[in-house]
């Protein structure tokens, strides 16, 4: 039992070794303000070419996935396969490595809503710090078919855009955070090689955080599958949009009525935990090819298109993926369709207005939570109408 193992002390505990955790771990360790422990539930990515080689992204074993599902879209019966990585480096270790800096108008909007310090000009230096460390290929190789997609967009009046420089309406190649074929995830850029970490930084993989330890009005530690970790200064949660609220709630931090339903004692009645879940709805136009599908160079999503539907929108309303395969990532496909020789054009709503929620199924962190993305629920119907317009343009 984890409670019978010896406690470990540190000054800063970072829970989650995905996209954010390694960055925080490295920077705090470099600041030399105390001993840092980073815990990750999954395995290390170091030395695993099926993770690190972007061109092998379809060869990863099932242990690199949490296996979450989300509730069906209202009116349908099929559950959504909700992909969340379980490895050092997180989703940066099993996604397509598209490197896009969001338009600063998004951050300016956050600032007007009261998020002090989050305007575009204020966050820009932090993106620069990331870009100083993470290698980015602005012109990665693409297949002839992806190039035809770009030319098709140009024939419809879209400008060929360098999306590394600006996020505007147009069509072009995805910049990738890669060095050759090798991913430049946060773990690669900030932690590797693990054998040469700073002396005040420790990384513990295969370590699941089960419950935060609350003492008075402070979180003072964490119970894990490798023993309890006692923390002198701060616990930083980097478990992503799903497992951060899940860990808070199983630890008694969340809406008291919901916690009471599951027999969890409330440490802090915080109503917003698990609420306001925002995700991007998307759909596919799928096409069977009458010629053999050419091999993709590094990723099946080599090129993209940005489209502005509303004239008053500060930035594109839609981001498209042109996908060089038929395998469906989010809903289990008919095996016949998945095996067809074809491509997909998938519009994605960039600033969705619908909001979902996350609730617990049990008091155990090891049991998957209930995820309701609540797609197309915004009262104005913006999300659905935008996606429909995106599908119409994709047909062209």
LINNORKA-V219889 format. One record per backbone hydrogen bond with DSSP energy under -1.0 kcal/mol. CO is the residue of the C=O (numbers start at 1). NH is the residue of the N-H. If there is no record, write none. Layout:
[[CO	NH] [CO	NH]]
This chain:
[[1	4] [2	5] [8	230] [10	232] [11	233] [11	234] [12	37] [13	236] [14	39] [15	238] [17	89] [20	24] [21	25] [22	26] [23	27] [24	28] [25	29] [26	30] [27	31] [29	32] [35	11] [35	12] [36	202] [37	14] [38	204] [39	16] [40	207] [42	206] [43	88] [45	48] [48	51] [48	52] [49	53] [52	183] [53	56] [54	57] [56	59] [61	64] [62	65] [64	86] [68	82] [70	80] [73	76] [80	70] [84	66] [87	90] [89	92] [90	93] [91	94] [91	95] [97	177] [103	106] [104	108] [105	109] [106	110] [107	111] [108	112] [109	113] [110	115] [111	114] [114	116] [115	118] [119	123] [120	124] [123	126] [123	127] [124	128] [125	129] [126	130] [127	131] [128	132] [130	133] [130	134] [137	176] [143	147] [144	148] [145	149] [146	150] [147	151] [148	152] [149	153] [150	154] [151	155] [153	158] [154	157] [159	171] [161	163] [162	165] [162	166] [170	306] [171	161] [172	304] [175	99] [176	137] [176	178] [177	184] [179	182] [181	54] [182	179] [185	189] [186	190] [187	191] [187	192] [193	196] [194	197] [198	201] [200	36] [202	38] [204	40] [208	225] [211	223] [213	220] [215	218] [218	215] [220	231] [221	213] [222	229] [223	210] [223	211] [224	227] [227	224] [228	8] [229	222] [230	10] [234	13] [236	15] [240	244] [242	246] [243	247] [244	248] [245	249] [246	250] [248	253] [249	252] [252	267] [252	268] [254	270] [255	259] [256	260] [257	261] [259	264] [260	263] [268	254] [268	270] [270	273] [272	275] [274	358] [277	356] [281	349] [285	345] [287	343] [300	324] [302	174] [303	322] [304	172] [305	320] [306	170] [307	317] [307	318] [310	313] [317	350] [318	307] [319	348] [321	346] [323	325] [323	344] [330	81] [334	338] [335	339] [337	340] [340	342] [341	289] [343	287] [344	323] [345	285] [346	321] [347	283] [348	319] [356	277] [357	372] [359	370] [364	367] [370	359] [371	71] [372	357] [378	381] [381	385] [382	386] [383	387] [384	388] [385	389] [386	390] [387	391] [388	392] [389	393] [390	394] [391	395] [392	396]]
